[in-house]
Amino acid sequence: MAKRKIVTGDCETDPFKFGRKLKAFIWCMFDGEEYHLFKTASEMVEFLKDKKWIVYFHNGGKFDYHFFTDQLE
């Protein structure tokens, strides 16, 4: 069985401020050697689409993934 690459991912958002709609403004991934930077969740999802990687997101995925659930099959 081939080993799967494990990477970490994260997004950064504007500061939490009352009345402001929370919006991610940058996305990144790191595999221990290469750093990948994306302006949108869509760019990140497109990059990952054909990869068989295991991706762990900051905060256990309880926050970041809400920004791209509409793009998951």
C-alpha positions in Angstrom: 0.0 0.0 0.0 1.4 3.4 -1.0 1.9 6.0 1.7 -0.3 9.0 1.3 1.1 12.5 1.8 -0.1 14.3 4.9 -0.4 18.1 4.7 -1.7 20.8 6.9 -4.1 23.6 5.8 -5.3 26.8 7.3 -7.2 30.0 6.4 -7.0 33.4 7.8 -10.0 35.6 8.4 -10.7 39.2 9.2 -10.9 39.9 12.9 -14.1 38.9 14.6 -16.0 42.2 14.8 -19.7 42.6 15.7 -21.8 43.0 12.6 -19.0 42.0 10.2 -19.6 39.0 7.9 -16.7 36.5 8.6 -14.6 36.1 5.4 -11.5 34.1 4.7 -8.9 36.2 2.8 -6.1 33.7 2.3 -5.6 29.9 2.4 -2.4 28.0 2.8 -1.1 24.4 2.9 2.3 22.9 4.0 3.5 19.4 3.4 6.8 19.7 5.4 8.7 20.8 2.3 6.5 22.9 0.0 4.2 25.8 1.0 1.2 26.5 -1.1 -0.7 29.8 -1.0 -4.2 30.4 -2.4 -6.4 33.6 -2.5 -9.7 31.6 -2.4 -11.1 28.4 -1.1 -12.0 27.5 -4.7 -8.4 27.8 -5.8 -7.4 25.5 -2.9 -10.1 22.9 -3.7 -9.1 22.9 -7.4 -5.5 22.3 -6.5 -6.5 19.4 -4.2 -9.1 17.9 -6.5 -7.0 15.1 -8.0 -4.6 14.5 -5.1 -5.0 11.6 -2.7 -3.6 13.6 0.2 -4.7 13.6 3.8 -5.3 17.2 4.8 -5.6 18.3 8.4 -6.9 21.8 8.9 -6.2 24.2 11.8 -8.7 23.8 14.7 -9.5 20.3 13.7 -11.5 21.3 10.7 -14.3 22.7 12.8 -14.0 26.1 11.4 -12.1 26.3 8.1 -14.1 23.8 6.2 -17.2 25.8 6.5 -15.8 28.1 3.8 -15.7 25.4 1.2 -18.4 22.8 2.0 -20.4 23.9 -1.0 -17.6 22.6 -3.2 -17.3 19.1 -1.7 -18.9 16.1 -3.4 
